[in-house]
Amino acid sequence: MPAVKYQTVKQAIAAHHNSTAACVVRFTLGEDEKSARFNLAIYPVPKERLKNRSRKKKKLSLHDLYFAFATNLPKSVAESVSYIPQEYRRRWGIETGYRVQGMVKAKTTSKNYVLRLTYRLAAVFMYNVWQYANFLLSRALKQPFLKPVVALKRLAAHFEGFIVGG
């Protein structure tokens, strides 16, 4: 998971600043019984992402130049240049999928399990249709499938019109 950039994490980033490779250090956050020990993996932010960040923010601080992740992975795996950021991006997509499905979920107060399950499965189906439609559009436009081409709300509105209007 991303490490919150508390002062101690910022100090670890500053200590690592001049290195070009990923850095993994054993890290303790907190004190006494409430402390947590984990590997802190520090990765430089890719240059193309730095350009986007510098447009949003006038001056980037030292800790804006690095990603920091708290992990229980062994040091040998965490030192891989792109493993943790890619794994986090993949998992984030899964969690975002569950959140986005709520946008097309039918609202009900019914206690009927079959009806609630049907609505849930309809939401999952709608989400999968949306993902597939975006995949096909990206392929037809010959562009990488990095983000949706069609908004989910727009597709849901079309489905609603189709169902209501026939």
N, C-alpha and C positions, 0 to 999 in steps of 0.2 A: 504494500500500500504506500501511497505517497507519504513521506515524512513531513510533519508540520515543521515549518522552519522557525523553531524556537531559537533562542540565542545560542544555545550549545550546538545546534545543528548548523547554524550560520558559521560558528567558529570552525567546525569540522570542514565545511565547504571552503572557508578561507584558507585553512591549512592545506587543502588539496588543490587549490587554485592553479598552480603552475604545472600540474601534471596533465598530460593529454589523454591518458587512458582512464577507464573507469576505476574508481577507487572503492574498496569495500573495507570498512573498519568495524570492529566490534564496538558497540555503542551501548551506553547505559543512560536511560532517561528516567529522571526522578531520583528519590532518595529512599533508603531503608527498605521496608517491606513493600512499599508502593512502587518500587523501581521496576523498569522493564529492560531486559537485555535483548539485543537483536543486532543483526548486521545492518549497517547503514551503507547503502550503495549510492554513490554519487556519480552521476553521468553528466557530461556537458550537453547543453541544449544544442540541437542541430542548427547550423547557420541559417537555414531557410526559416526556421521558427523564430530565430532571434530578430530577423527583419520584421516579422509580423508584430512581435512584442514591442520593438522599438517604435513602431508606428503608433501603438496604443499608449505607450508610456514614453515620456520625453527623455528621461535618463534612467538607464538600467543600472541597478546596483549589482554588486558582485554575486550575491546569492540568486539573482534572476538569471544568471548565466548557466545554472546547474539545476538538474532534477535530483531530488534526494528521495530514496525509497527505503522504508523499513521492511526488512525481510527476514525470514527464518531459513532461507535457502543457504546452502553451504557457500563459502567464499569462492570456491572454484567455479560454481555455476553463476553466481552473481557478478563475477568479474567479466563475464562475456559481454562484449560491448553493447549488444542490443537486446539481450534476453529479457530482462525485467521490463523495460519500456514496452516491448512488443507484447509480452504476456499481459501486462496491465491494460494495454489498449484493447486486447482481445476480450479480456474479462469485463472491461468497462462497457464494451459493446453488448455483451450479454445482459448486464444489469440495466443498461439503457433500454434494451428491448422490452424488458418487463415493465419499465416505467412508461414507455411509449404505448404499450398495449392498453394501458388505462385510458388513453385518449379515445379509443374506439369501443370501450367496454360499455355495454348497456347499463343504465342505472336502474336498479330495482330494489324494492324493499320486501320482495317475496321471500318466504321461508322455504319455498319449494326447491328442493335440492336439484331436481332435474332441470328446472328452468334456469337456475343460477349456473349450473354446469354448462348448459347450452349456450348461455350468454358468454361464459368464459371461453369456451371452444370457438365461438364465433369471433371473439376478439383475437385469439391466437391465429385463426384462419385469416382474418383481415390483415393482421400484421405480416404474415407470411406472403400473402398476395402483394402487399405493398413492397416488401423487400424484393420479391421476384420481379415486379414491375420496374422498380428502380434498376435492378440488375440488367434487365432487357433493354431499358432505355440507355443506360450507360454503354452497353455493348453496341447498340445501334448508332449512338453518337461517337463511338470509338474513343471514349474517354475512360480513365480508370474509375472504378466504383469506390470512391473514397467517402462520398457523402450523398444523401438522397437527392435525386433530381426532382421528384414530385413529393410535395409535403403530404404527410399522412392525413391531415385534416381535409385536404382537397380530395384525396381518394375516397375518404369516408363520406364526404358530401356527395360524390358521384354515386357511390353505392346506395346511399340513402335515397337519392333521387330515383335511382333505378328500382328500388324496392317499393317506394311509395307510389311512384308514377307508373310503374309497370313497364 
